[in-house]
């Protein structure tokens, strides 16, 4: 979600330095270029994990690097690299 405003902390009694602003911008840039989960909520997938086994279900939660797959046995969380789309 993109904000169309920036909070001015100098009016709240806290000075804002140029280094702080640049560090925050650099952190957002690195996060945008980092790995992202290609699956969306509602996608039908198969998660194959050596510890929890192979599970087939629907994505109910997704983060930048992991997904929550709802199966008949509950919700299992997988790294997005261990999940494949169901054909």
MARBA-3410 file (N, C-alpha, C, O; in Angstrom, 1 decimal):
87
0.8,-1.2,0.0,0.0,0.0,0.0,0.9,1.2,0.0,1.8,1.3,0.8 ~ 0.6,2.1,-0.9,1.5,3.3,-1.1,0.8,4.5,-0.3,-0.4,4.7,-0.4 ~ 1.6,5.2,0.5,1.1,6.3,1.2,1.4,7.6,0.4,2.4,7.7,-0.3 ~ 0.4,8.5,0.3,0.5,9.7,-0.4,1.0,10.8,0.5,0.9,12.0,0.1 ~ 1.4,10.5,1.7,1.9,11.6,2.6,3.1,11.0,3.4,3.3,9.8,3.5
3.8,11.9,3.9,4.9,11.5,4.8,4.7,12.3,6.1,4.6,13.5,6.1 ~ 4.8,11.6,7.2,4.6,12.3,8.5,5.8,13.1,8.9,6.9,12.7,8.8 ~ 5.6,14.4,9.2,6.6,15.3,9.6,6.9,15.2,11.1,6.1,15.8,11.8 ~ 7.9,14.5,11.5,8.2,14.3,12.9,8.8,15.5,13.5,8.8,15.6,14.8 ~ 9.2,16.5,12.7,9.8,17.7,13.3,8.8,18.5,14.0,9.1,19.2,15.0
7.5,18.4,13.6,6.4,19.2,14.3,6.0,18.5,15.6,5.4,19.1,16.4 ~ 6.4,17.2,15.8,6.1,16.5,17.0,7.2,16.6,18.0,7.1,15.9,19.1 ~ 8.2,17.4,17.8,9.3,17.6,18.7,10.4,16.7,18.5,11.4,16.7,19.3 ~ 10.4,15.9,17.5,11.5,14.9,17.2,12.1,15.3,15.9,11.5,15.3,14.8 ~ 13.4,15.7,15.9,14.1,16.1,14.7,14.3,15.0,13.7,14.5,13.8,14.1
14.2,15.3,12.4,14.4,14.3,11.4,15.7,14.6,10.7,15.9,15.7,10.2 ~ 16.6,13.6,10.6,17.8,13.8,9.9,17.7,13.3,8.5,16.9,12.4,8.2 ~ 18.6,13.8,7.6,18.6,13.3,6.3,19.1,11.8,6.2,18.6,11.1,5.4 ~ 20.0,11.4,7.1,20.4,10.0,7.2,19.3,9.1,7.5,19.2,8.0,7.0 ~ 18.4,9.5,8.4,17.3,8.7,8.8,16.3,8.5,7.6,15.8,7.4,7.3
16.1,9.6,6.9,15.2,9.5,5.7,15.8,8.6,4.6,15.1,7.8,4.0 ~ 17.1,8.8,4.4,17.7,8.0,3.4,17.8,6.5,3.7,17.6,5.6,2.9 ~ 18.0,6.2,5.0,18.0,4.8,5.5,16.7,4.2,5.3,16.6,3.0,4.9 ~ 15.6,4.9,5.6,14.3,4.3,5.4,14.0,4.1,3.9,13.4,3.1,3.6 ~ 14.4,5.0,3.1,14.2,4.9,1.6,15.0,3.7,1.1,14.5,2.9,0.3
16.2,3.5,1.6,17.0,2.4,1.1,16.4,1.1,1.6,16.4,0.1,0.8 ~ 15.9,1.0,2.8,15.2,-0.2,3.3,14.0,-0.6,2.4,13.8,-1.7,2.2 ~ 13.2,0.4,2.1,12.0,0.2,1.2,12.5,-0.3,-0.2,11.8,-1.2,-0.8 ~ 13.6,0.2,-0.7,14.1,-0.2,-2.0,14.5,-1.6,-2.0,14.2,-2.4,-2.9 ~ 15.3,-2.0,-0.9,15.7,-3.4,-0.8,14.6,-4.4,-0.6,14.6,-5.5,-1.2
13.5,-4.0,0.1,12.4,-4.8,0.3,11.6,-5.0,-1.0,11.1,-6.1,-1.3 ~ 11.5,-4.0,-1.9,10.8,-4.1,-3.1,11.6,-5.0,-4.1,11.0,-5.6,-5.0 ~ 12.9,-5.0,-4.0,13.7,-5.8,-4.9,13.9,-7.3,-4.4,14.4,-8.1,-5.1 ~ 13.5,-7.6,-3.2,13.6,-8.9,-2.6,12.7,-9.9,-3.2,11.8,-9.6,-4.0 ~ 12.8,-11.2,-2.7,11.9,-12.2,-3.3,10.5,-12.0,-2.8,10.2,-11.5,-1.7
9.6,-12.3,-3.7,8.1,-12.2,-3.4,7.4,-13.5,-3.7,7.9,-14.3,-4.5 ~ 6.3,-13.7,-3.0,5.5,-14.9,-3.2,4.7,-14.7,-4.4,4.0,-13.8,-4.6 ~ 4.8,-15.7,-5.4,4.0,-15.6,-6.6,2.5,-16.0,-6.5,1.7,-15.9,-7.4 ~ 2.1,-16.5,-5.3,0.8,-17.1,-5.1,-0.1,-16.0,-4.4,0.4,-15.2,-3.6 ~ -1.4,-16.1,-4.7,-2.4,-15.2,-4.1,-3.4,-16.0,-3.3,-3.5,-17.2,-3.5
-4.1,-15.3,-2.4,-5.1,-15.9,-1.6,-6.2,-16.5,-2.6,-6.7,-15.7,-3.4 ~ -6.5,-17.7,-2.4,-7.6,-18.4,-3.2,-7.0,-19.3,-4.3,-7.7,-20.1,-4.9 ~ -5.7,-19.3,-4.5,-5.0,-20.2,-5.5,-5.0,-21.6,-4.9,-4.8,-21.8,-3.7 ~ -5.2,-22.6,-5.7,-5.2,-24.0,-5.3,-3.7,-24.5,-5.6,-3.3,-24.4,-6.7 ~ -3.1,-25.0,-4.6,-1.7,-25.4,-4.7,-1.4,-26.7,-4.0,-2.2,-27.2,-3.3
-0.2,-27.2,-4.3,0.3,-28.4,-3.6,1.6,-28.0,-2.9,2.5,-27.5,-3.5 ~ 1.7,-28.2,-1.6,2.9,-27.9,-0.8,3.6,-29.2,-0.5,3.0,-30.1,0.1 ~ 4.9,-29.3,-0.8,5.7,-30.5,-0.6,6.8,-30.2,0.3,7.8,-29.6,-0.2 ~ 6.7,-30.5,1.6,7.7,-30.2,2.6,8.2,-31.5,3.1,7.4,-32.4,3.4 ~ 9.6,-31.7,3.3,10.1,-33.0,3.8,9.6,-33.3,5.3,9.6,-34.4,5.7
9.2,-32.2,6.0,8.9,-32.4,7.4,7.3,-32.6,7.6,6.9,-33.5,8.3 ~ 6.5,-31.8,6.9,5.1,-31.9,7.1,4.4,-32.7,6.0,3.2,-33.0,6.0 ~ 5.2,-33.1,5.0,4.7,-34.0,3.9,4.0,-33.2,2.8,4.1,-31.9,2.8 ~ 3.4,-33.9,1.9,2.7,-33.2,0.7,1.3,-32.9,1.1,0.5,-33.8,1.6 ~ 0.9,-31.7,0.9,-0.4,-31.2,1.3,-1.0,-30.4,0.1,-0.4,-29.6,-0.5
-2.3,-30.7,-0.2,-3.0,-30.0,-1.2,-4.1,-29.2,-0.6,-4.8,-29.6,0.3 ~ -4.2,-27.9,-1.1,-5.2,-27.1,-0.5,-5.2,-25.7,-1.1,-4.8,-25.5,-2.3 ~ -5.9,-24.8,-0.5,-6.1,-23.4,-1.0,-5.3,-22.4,-0.1,-5.2,-22.6,1.1 ~ -4.6,-21.5,-0.8,-3.9,-20.5,-0.1,-4.8,-19.5,0.6,-5.7,-18.9,0.1 ~ -4.6,-19.4,2.0,-5.5,-18.6,2.8,-4.7,-17.4,3.4,-5.3,-16.5,3.9
-3.4,-17.5,3.3,-2.5,-16.4,3.8,-1.2,-16.4,3.0,-0.7,-17.5,2.7 ~ -0.8,-15.2,2.7,0.5,-15.1,2.0,1.3,-13.9,2.5,0.8,-12.9,2.8 ~ 2.6,-14.1,2.5,3.6,-13.1,2.9,4.6,-13.0,1.8,4.4,-13.6,0.7 ~ 5.6,-12.2,2.0,6.6,-12.1,0.9,7.3,-13.4,0.6,7.7,-13.6,-0.5 ~ 7.5,-14.2,1.6,8.3,-15.4,1.4,7.6,-16.7,1.7,8.1,-17.8,1.5
6.4,-16.7,2.3,5.7,-17.9,2.7,4.2,-17.8,2.4,3.6,-16.7,2.2 ~ 3.6,-19.0,2.4,2.1,-19.1,2.2,1.5,-20.0,3.3,2.2,-20.9,3.8 ~ 0.3,-19.7,3.6,-0.5,-20.6,4.5,-1.5,-21.4,3.6,-2.3,-20.7,2.9 ~ -1.4,-22.7,3.7,-2.3,-23.5,2.8,-3.3,-24.2,3.7,-2.9,-25.0,4.6 ~ -4.6,-24.0,3.5,-5.7,-24.6,4.2,-6.0,-26.0,3.6,-6.4,-26.0,2.4
-5.8,-27.0,4.4,-6.1,-28.4,3.9,-7.3,-28.9,4.7,-7.8,-28.3,5.6 ~ -7.6,-30.2,4.5,-8.6,-30.9,5.3,-8.1,-31.1,6.7,-9.0,-31.3,7.6 ~ -6.8,-31.1,6.9,-6.3,-31.3,8.2,-5.8,-30.1,9.0,-5.2,-30.2,10.0 ~ -6.1,-28.9,8.4,-5.8,-27.7,9.1,-5.0,-26.8,8.1,-4.9,-27.0,6.9 ~ -4.4,-25.7,8.7,-3.6,-24.8,7.9,-2.1,-25.1,8.1,-1.6,-25.2,9.3
-1.4,-25.2,7.0,0.1,-25.5,7.1,0.8,-24.4,6.4,0.3,-23.8,5.4 ~ 1.9,-24.0,6.9,2.7,-22.9,6.4,3.9,-23.4,5.6,4.6,-24.2,6.2 ~ 4.1,-23.0,4.4,5.2,-23.4,3.5,6.0,-22.2,3.0,5.5,-21.1,2.9 ~ 7.3,-22.5,2.8,8.1,-21.5,2.0,7.5,-21.5,0.6,7.2,-22.6,0.1 ~ 7.5,-20.3,0.0,6.8,-20.3,-1.4,7.6,-21.1,-2.4,7.0,-21.4,-3.5
8.9,-21.4,-2.1,9.6,-22.2,-3.1,9.2,-23.7,-3.0,9.6,-24.4,-4.0 ~ 8.6,-24.1,-2.0,8.1,-25.5,-1.8,6.7,-25.8,-2.3,6.2,-26.9,-2.1 ~ 6.1,-24.7,-2.9,4.7,-24.8,-3.3,4.6,-24.8,-4.8,5.3,-24.0,-5.4 ~ 3.8,-25.6,-5.3,3.5,-25.7,-6.8,2.1,-25.5,-7.1,1.2,-25.9,-6.3 ~ 1.7,-24.8,-8.2,0.3,-24.7,-8.5,-0.3,-26.1,-8.9,0.3,-26.9,-9.5
-1.6,-26.2,-8.6,-2.3,-27.5,-8.9,-2.8,-27.4,-10.3,-3.4,-26.4,-10.7 ~ -2.4,-28.4,-11.1,-2.9,-28.5,-12.5,-4.2,-29.1,-12.7,-4.7,-29.2,-13.8
END
